[in-house]
Amino acid sequence: MDDNDWRRFVQERKEEDLSALIAYEKLKDEETRRFIDNSFRDGTLKTAGTDIDKILPPVSRFVGR
């Protein structure tokens, strides 16, 4: 296995895992991909601010009342 094979494997696995996570958690696809790409680029996962809110599905504030 050369470097190109390894990079292709990693990219394919990343896509499979990310797609599964988006579907399972019902996240917004484009926003989640941007968030993950930015996190890898920056080397950190930002949990403060509104970035996380942008990827979450809409939630009713009146559920359970």
C-alpha positions in Angstrom: 0.0 0.0 0.0 1.5 3.3 -1.0 0.7 6.9 0.3 -2.0 7.4 -2.3 -3.8 4.2 -1.4 -3.7 5.2 2.3 -5.0 8.7 1.7 -7.8 7.3 -0.5 -8.7 4.8 2.3 -8.7 7.5 5.0 -10.9 9.8 2.8 -13.4 7.0 2.0 -13.6 6.0 5.7 -14.0 9.7 6.8 -16.9 10.0 4.3 -18.6 6.8 5.4 -18.3 7.7 9.1 -19.4 11.3 8.6 -22.4 10.3 6.5 -23.5 7.8 9.1 -23.1 10.3 11.9 -25.1 13.0 10.0 -27.9 10.5 9.3 -28.0 9.0 12.8 -28.0 12.4 14.6 -30.2 14.1 12.0 -27.6 16.8 11.5 -27.6 19.4 8.8 -25.4 17.9 6.1 -23.6 20.9 4.5 -23.2 22.8 7.8 -21.8 19.7 9.5 -19.3 19.0 6.8 -18.1 22.6 6.9 -17.8 22.4 10.7 -15.8 19.2 10.5 -13.5 20.4 7.7 -12.9 23.6 9.7 -12.1 21.6 12.9 -9.5 19.5 11.1 -8.1 22.6 9.4 -7.8 24.5 12.8 -6.8 21.5 14.8 -9.5 22.1 17.4 -13.2 21.3 17.9 -15.0 24.5 18.9 -17.8 23.9 21.3 -18.4 27.5 22.3 -20.4 30.0 20.2 -23.0 29.3 17.6 -21.0 26.9 15.3 -22.5 23.8 17.0 -26.0 25.3 16.9 -25.8 25.6 13.1 -25.4 21.9 12.6 -28.1 20.7 14.9 -31.6 19.9 13.6 -34.4 22.3 14.7 -35.8 21.5 18.1 -39.1 22.7 19.5 -38.7 24.6 22.7 -42.2 23.5 23.8 -41.6 19.7 23.8 -42.5 18.0 27.0 -44.5 20.9 28.5 
